[in-house]
Structures are given as structure tokens and as C-alpha cells.
């Protein structure tokens, strides 16, 4: 018998187990994978982008998507980036800000995993891993009107009045991602928001991408947008050309908003009035148009763009004004429609999940199934690239642990 059983030993599960254990609960943490916290281990190039200083807890819709981004406001305001930074400092883990508020461990993501395991040890958490969960049943428990969850595992039968699902989403199956949390939600007849890959590279069909495939590996800062005028979303980030399509932070960010069949608008020269630049260059230069362009763009990209406009394969002083204007417009308003994504194998997160309308934003407990909690990525809350998803993991885990501890203290 445990006060709380947490399924999933990723960021949210580890942190929830530690917080609950340190608040006096007898906690069991279970995970089917052989290794703990693989997503932490591989994130941020192995240094883990563990939070973001720029997170505005009063306006979560700025950095989170889902059917109701405001749902995460309560948890995020009670456990902030500053709170997690304080924990890092307590453990002596050096960190740095890289870009736009993104914080990374100086040395390795392994330091953060070790910290979370040490916090679990401080809370006396029992940890079964690898351990498969075979079945979960529920029955009334005593006179308090609560319910008890019986969990059949590879290591035997355990039970608890508080079951926390921190099993993550479908992204990166090779490190153990599964649909366990969604299947359990369905077992208890909870509504699910459609799941799709998020923070994922976008792909194009072979024929339409053929002119750009040779640019694979090339990166540059862009402004990228999608959506109608009313719902337009834009990011200023780096774009990366790949053999199959587009990637890099700009595309990963926009992918969480992109809808199949809709185009992307890309300004390859943000902050530059290319029409004016080319018009002035025509007055003073005899360089080839591609060479003039290469002063503002990577040379390979300049060559590829001009190669598609035979009328501009000449010195700029001999080029027609209309052709130069067309070139400028194509560079500043490149419109292209992806045919799909690289899927869950390359997606950093899963969009959608357990519908927030059946969860309490204070506790993460299910309103229709007492004692059942969902935290982290399994919930229909997805953050931007840049540490926001980890902060949601920490904050939702903290809210859940706090609620379970309060419930425990109120028992007769």
C-alpha cells in the first residue's frame, strides 16, 4: 500500500515523486523503460534546456498551446522558473542563458537527472524500473468515499488512493514513448484532444522540394508565419534546409500552429528592404545579381534563387527593374505549403492529450475520477521550444504533489 503511485519516470514523474515524498507521502515510482528520464538526457544537445526566464505566468497563451492554454496558469504561477533555478543552485549545478531566456546546464543533462534522483532519495521514494504495468483496477476504499487503485505490475500487486499518470506523449518512440496515458484515460472514459506531432520538422513532396534539396545543411535567420490574418502566428528564428524539407527552431516553433494544407510565409531577409537594396545596387554595381544577393544571404541560397530566374543571370546593372522587384518579393514573401511532418520519430513533443476540462487546474486531479491525476506532456498543454515544456512538467508535478499532501493531511 502506497500513499501515491506515479507512473512515468520522466521530468514530471521524477519531480512529482520527489515533491510528494518530501512532503511525507509514501511514494512508488514506476516506469517501463530501462533508463530513467531519457528525454532530459537528450534534450538541448545533451545539456537540457530546463526552463525559460521569459515565461510570463500571467499570460500562458503567449508560450503554450492547447484548447485552453489558460489552464496552466495556476500551476505555473505557484512553481516558477525562479523556483527551479533555486533548486539547481542548491545542488550546485552551473547553468547559462543561451538565447531568448533559454537556460541550459553548463556541463550535462546528467547533472539534472542526478539532482532529481537525489531529490527522490531525500523523499524516500521507492523506484521500480524497468517494470511493466499490466492492469489498473479501481474499487471503493473505506468510509471516506475515496477510491483505491489496484495496479498489477511485473513485480507484484500494489495499491494506492492517489494514482499519478506522468507517462508523457508519443514523441520519440525509440526512447520509450508510449500511448499508455491515453489508453488509461480512455479506460476511465476521459475525453482526449487529438494527438499530433509538435515541435517537428516539416516535409514537402519530392518534386516540389527538388529545387531546394541541394541546400540541405544551410541555415539562416528568418521570419516565419502561418495562419489567416486574424490568427496569424510569427516567429523570428533560424531556419534549416534539410533533404526532405525544413527544420531548425523557426520551423519547430511554427509546426505547433501549422495546419495541414495551409502555406507558410517566410521572409528570408527580415529587417531588410531588399527591393531598395537591389535598386540602389543597380545604380552603382556591375556584379552579377547572385553575387550582390550573396552580401545578404548565404551564397548557395543566393545562387539557387537566381538560378530559377534566367532573366537575372547577368550583371545587376543590366537587370530589369521588374525582375529585380519580383526577386525581392519572392525573398521577402516566400510562400510554400508543406505536405506533412517528420512524425513522432523526430517530434520533440506531442500536441493534444487529456482534455484539460476534466482536470482541476489547482491539483491536476480528474474531476470525474477522484484520486487520478495527469501531469506533464500527457495533458493537452504544449509549450514553445526553449524550456517551456520542462517548466510545465515541473509546475504540474509540483501542483499535483502539493494537492496529494494536503489531501493526506486532512485524512482522519
N, C-alpha and C positions, 0 to 999 in steps of 0.2 A: 504494500500500500504506500503510495506517494502523495504528497500534497499537490504536486504538479508534475505532469509528464509532458515533455516538449519533444516534438518530432521534427527533426531537421537541425543539423549542427553546422549551419552556415552563419552568416553575420548576425541575423536576427535571433536565431535559436540559441547560439552561444551567449549572446549578450542578455537575453531574457533569462536563461538558466542561471547565469551569474548573479543577476539582479535579484531574482526570486530567492535563490539560495542565501544570499547575503541578508535578505530580509527575514530569514528564519524558516523558510519553507524547505521541506524535504523534496528534493528535485531529482528526476531522472531525465537524462537527455539521450535520445535515440537517433541514430542515422544509419541508413542502409549502405552508404559508401564506405570505402576502406579508409579514405583520408578525410580529415576534418577541414572545413572552410576552403575548399578548392577555389571558389570564386574570389575570395580575398587574396589567395596566393597568386592568382594570375592577373589580377586587376592592376591597372596603372603601370603596365610594363614590369610587374613584379614588385612594385613599391606601394601599391594600394592607395588610390585616391579616396581617402577615408571620410572626408566631408568637404563642405564648401562654405567659406566665410561669408559669401554674398547672399546666402539663403535669407529670404525675408519671411519670417514666420507669420507675419500679419497678412501676407498675400501669397499663399502657397500656389495659387493658379499661375503665378509667374514662372515657376520652375517645376511644376508637376502636372501630369495629365491623367485623365480618368473621367468617368462620368460625373464625379463630384470631387474635384481636387481640394475643395474647402474641408473635406473630411479629415485631412491630415493636419489641419491647423492646431487642434488641441494637443496632440502628441508632440508635434514639432516645437510648440511653444513651451512645453514642460521639460523637454530634453533637447537642448540647442547644440549647434556646432561648438560653442564655447565649453559646454559640459564634456563633450567627448575629447576636446583638446586638453582639458584639465586632467582627464584620465590618462591620456598619452604622456603628459608632463609628469604625472605621479609615478608612472613606470619608467621615466627617463628615456622615452623614445623620441629622438630628434626628428623634426619634420620641417617641411618648407612649403611655401606657396609657389606654385609654378605659373599659373595663368588664370585670370578671372576668378580669383578666390579659391582655386582648387588646391587642396592640401594633400601632400604625399609624405610617406615615411622616408627619411633620408637614406636608410640602409636597405631595408627589405620588408615586404609584406609579412614575412615570417615573424617579425617582431610584434606585429599587431595580433597575429594568431596566438603567439606565446602569451601575450598580455591577456587575451580573452580566456585562454585556458587557465591562466593563473587566477583570474577573477572567479572562474568557475570553481577552482580548487578552494579558494577562500570561502566560497559559499557551500562547500561540502557536496557539490553536485556529483551524482553518480552518472557515469557516461558509458553507454553501450554502443560500440561502433567497431566493425560493421555489425548491424543487427537488423534483420528484416521484420517489418510489422506484417503479420499475417491477416489479422482481422481486428475490428474495433466494434464492440457492442456497448449498449448503454442500458442501465437499469436504475430504478429509483433507489436512493440511499438514505434510509432512516427517516426521521421525523421532520428534518429541516426543509423538506420539499425539494432538495437538490437531487442531482443525478450522479451516478458513478459510472465511469468509463472503464470497461474491461478490455485490455489490449493483449492480444495473443501475439507473442514475438518468438523469434528463434531461440531466445534464452528463457522462455517461460512466460507465464501469465502475470500481468501487473494490473493494478487499478488505481484510479485517481478521481477526485471530484473536479479537477481542472486539467483539461487537455488543450495544449497549445500546438497549432499547426504552423510550422515555420519551414515548410518543405520547399519554398522557392517556386520558380516557374519552369518553363520548358527550354529556356535558352542554354546553349552549350551542353547537349546531351552527353558528350564524351567525358565530362567531369561529374556525371551522376545526376543531371537534371531529370525530373520525372513529373508525371501528372498526378502524383499521389494526393496532393492537397485538393485538386479539383475533383478527383473521384470521391474523396471523403465529403466534400461539400455536397456533391450530388447524393451521396448516401443519406445525408440529413436534409435533403430537398432544399438546399440553399441556392438562390439564383446566382448564375455566373455571367459575367460580361465576356463577350467573345475574345478569345486569346489570339494575338498575332505577334510576330517578332518585332521588337523595338530596339532602337539604337543599333541599326543594322545597315550594312552596305546595300545599295540599290543596283539592280541589274537591268540590262537592255538586250533586246534580241540581237542576234549576231549581225544581221545585215545593217541595222541602223547604227550599231556600235562600231562597225568595221573602220570608219574613218578615224576613230579615236583610240582604238585598241593599241596602236603603236605608242600612245602617250603613257602607257602603264608605268607607274612609279613616280610620275610627275605630280608635284604638289604646289599649291599656291593659295593665298588668302582670297576669299570671295565673299559676296553677299548672296545668300541663297534663300528663296522664298517659295511658298506654296499656299494654295487656298484662294478662295474668292476675295474680293476687295474687303468685304465685311470681316471675314475670318482669316485674313492674311497673317501668316507667321513667317518671320525672317530671322536669320542668324548670320553674324559676321564671324566666320571661322575658316580653317584651312580645308581645302578640297583636295582629294587624292584620286587620280585616274588609276583604274585597275584594268586587267584584261577583259573583265566581264561588265564593267560599269564604273560607278563612282563610290568612293568611300571617304574616309577622313572625318574629323569632327563635324564639319559643316553638314555632311550627308547623314551621319549618325543622328545628329540632332533633328534634322528635318524629317527623318524617317518616322519619328513618333507621331508626326502630324500628317504625313503624306497619305492620300487615299488612292487606291489603285485606279488607273485610268486618267488621273489628273496630272498636269505637267508641273515641272519645276521651272522656276525662273532664276537664272544665275547671272549675276554681274561679275564678270571675270576681272574687272578693274574698279573695285569700289573706291569712291573718293576721287576718281579721275574723270574729267570730261574729255573722253577720247576723241570726240568729234572736233573739239577745239585744238587738241594736241596735234592731230593729223593735219588739220587745216593750216596751222602755223608751220608745221614741219615742211609742208609742200612749198611754202614761200622761201625757205632757207636751206633745204637739204636736197642732195641728189642721191641719197642712199636708196636701196631697194625698200619697198614698203615693209617687207618682212623684217629687215634689219632695223627700221625705225620702231616697229612694233616690239622688237626684242629688247628695247630700252625699258619697256614697261611690263613685259610678260616673259616667262621662260622661253628661250629661243625655239625649243621644239614645238611649243604651243603656237608661237607666232608663225612658224613655218607651216604648221598643219592648217591653221586658219586661212592663211593666204593661198595655200595650195588649192583650196576649194573655190577660189575666186580668180580665174585665169586673167581677168581684166586688171588685177592688181599685182601681177608678177612682173613688175617693172620698177624703175626709179620713182620715188614718190612725187617728184616734180612733174612727172608725165602722167600721173594717175588722174582719173576723172573725179570731180568733186562728189558726184552722186555715189560712185563706187566707194569712195572713202567714207562717206556718211553711212552707207549700208554696212560697211565693215565695223564702224564704231558702234552702230546699233546692235549688231549681232554679238559683239563682245560684251556690251553692257546689258543686253537683254537676251541672253541665250535661253531659249525655251526648249525643253526636252522632256519626254514622257517615259519614265521607267516602265518596264514590263513586269517587274517583280522585285523580290529582295533575295539576299543570300540565305534567308531562312534561319531557323533556330540554331543551326550549327555555328553561325557567325554573329548572331544577335547577342547583345550584352544583357538584355532584359526581355521580359515578356509583358506586353501590354494586355490589359484586361485582367480577369481573375475574379475572385469572390466579390460580389457586389457589395459596396460599402453601405448600402441602405439597410442591410440586415445586421450590421455591426455597430457597436457603440463606439463613438469616436473617443470617448474618455478611456475605455478599458480594452477595446478590440474584442470584446466578448460578443458572441452571437445573441441577438435579441430573441430568437425563436428557439435556441438550444442552450440552456444555461450551462456554464462550465466549459463551453467550447470556444476557443479563441483562435483568431487568424492574424498573423503578423508578417511584415516584410513583403517580399515580392509576390506572394500568392494572392495578395489583396489587389483590387483594381485601383492601385496608385502607382504611377511610374514617374520617376524623376528624370530631369535632363541629364545629359552626360556631364561629368565633372564633380562627382562626390555626393550628389543629391540622393541617389538611391541608397547608398550606405547610410546617410543620415536618417532616411526614412526607416531603415532596418533598426538602427539604434533607438530611435524615438518610439516606434511602435512597440518594440521589445520592452522598453522602459515602462511605457504606459500599461502594458499587459502585466508585467511583474508587480508594479505598484498596486494595480487593481486586485490581483490574486492575494497579495499580502494583506491588503485592507479587509478582504473577504474573510481571510483566515483569522484575523484579529477579532472579527465580530462574531466568530462561532462561540456557542456556549461552552 
